[in-house]
């Protein structure tokens, strides 16, 4: 299932090249479909949204039935267990507490001669969240998208989710949204939902930013509407990389690699270790454990496509390789993991020690699990409160302060050939 490769061999370079290419979100056929969908939604509004949703998810949905009604929430609560509500609120509290630490305040500073500078920070007014709810039921991603926006102070949060064939949203998704205080929910997913939130329809008012995970259709749709609205990031297939030495438990490592591989055939599951014997143990454990899970096709294909154990000489070499791969998740299952944290520059999240599996980060720990993928961890960060804030610069100069800087400002304006800029400065002191 997983191949074992020495990092010093030519084969390792081929595998690294393949890993680097997997994060490219391109597909010309899908892009054509996405562009057509967005164009139709922009031109036809609700009619197009309902038509595409009937075709893809719910054959009897009408444009009048797009918005979730209060009775739908009531019915949803009757269909879920109390233990689910308890779990949602446990996760919600941890996510809220973590993201509360990220809240920023406006700031001002006074400089010489009465100059006042600062940043005014305001939340976005209206944000749209698009979350998978049919082919995959991503309750946790709903929480991770909505809660930071609420902590930031976003006034209006709208959620779009694909309906089931009976025209209803999965009750677990509805209850999760309700527990977070979201009541504006629409029965549509995919590119048509992105288009509806970006351009607006008769029923769905346009938003300022669209966030949330999704398949390639959703990601390419977000890419197309960027500029008309803001987006969080382009999310590719999930990734995990485990750095482990011989003190690690091979069964734990195997389980964690499987936890990401089961997302789908394009997901990567990577082990970096100094021990060939340990790599062999992990490989054997994967083959045994994988037999017990229902998503066999996804698991087998993911390991066949992007499952690899790299053998390195030491942990320093493992860290260098990790920074090159820049994965979504890094687990440190080492004898002394804390000494290596500061050496990892490129990772969406770092999970430390044998009892910090990637799965605890996905659901309950509190840090956001919407992370950079496809090597974007070289320059990007997890979804956070910052994604829902905007900053406005504040500048106040007195006459004395402006007079002191005018000669240098005029010099720069004239070098750029912008005489109007220079004149706007000089006119204030012509008398």
Secondary structure, 3 states (H helix, E strand, C coil): CCEEEECCCHHHHHHHHHHHHCCCCCCHHHHHHHHHHHHHHHHHCHHHHHHHHHHHCCCCCCHHHCECCHHHHHHHHHCCCHHHHHHHHHHHHHHHHHHHCCCCCCEEEECHHHCEEEEEEEECCEEEEECCCCCCCCHHHHHHHHHHHHHHCCCEEEEEECCCCCCCCCHHHHHHHHHCCCCEEEECCHHHHHHHHHHCCCCCCCCCEEECCCCHHHHHHHHHHECCEEECCCCCCCEEEEEECCCCCHHHHHHHHHHHHCCCCCCEEEEEECCHHHHHHHHHHHHHHHHHCCCHHHHHHHHHHHEEEEECCCHHHHHHHHHHHCCCEEEEECCCHHHHHHHCCCCCEEEECCCCCHHHHHHCCCCCCCCCCCCHHHCCCCCCHHHHEEEEEEEECCHHHHHHHHHHHHHHHHHCCCHHHHHHHHHHHCC
